[in-house]
Amino acid sequence: MNLALSTCFVLVNDPDAALAFYRDTLGMEVRADVARDAMRWVTVGSPTQPDVSIVLTNHVNGSPQDSDAVAAMIAKGAFHGVHLRADDVDATFERLHDRGAEIVQEPADQPWGVRDGAVRDPSGNLIRIEQSRG
């Protein structure tokens, strides 16, 4: 069996704020933006990985109470978002700082063998960015 990542979903409270962050702050390209009623799916991805996408969505399968509970957990930063890789993590964090990103952890050498740092998206999702190995 040969499996590869195609798409991952990140729940967001405000699709417009998420779009601005992932596109303008992180530099992702927008691949699709679909809205139906109160639901919205914005697909973004790295220009260097055209076959891997992140779907930013405010849609939760469940009741309105479930949606409220999930929105509250996202706002608290209870969910992890995605892990990204950069050629130069220190330069990436300098750029993110200049663009006003919420830096949670400056880049540091980690005991698990990578140099990485963390930011939060406008909904509170944690995004870790690690240095490319090679």
Buried (B, 14 or more C-beta within 10 A) or exposed (E): EEEEEEEEBBBBBBBEBBBEBBBEBBBBBEEEEEEEEEEBBBBBBBEEEEEEBBBBBBBBEEEEEEBEEBBEEBEEBEBEBBBBBBEEBEEBBEBBEEEEBBBEBEBEEEEEEBBBBBBBBBBBBBBBBBBEEE
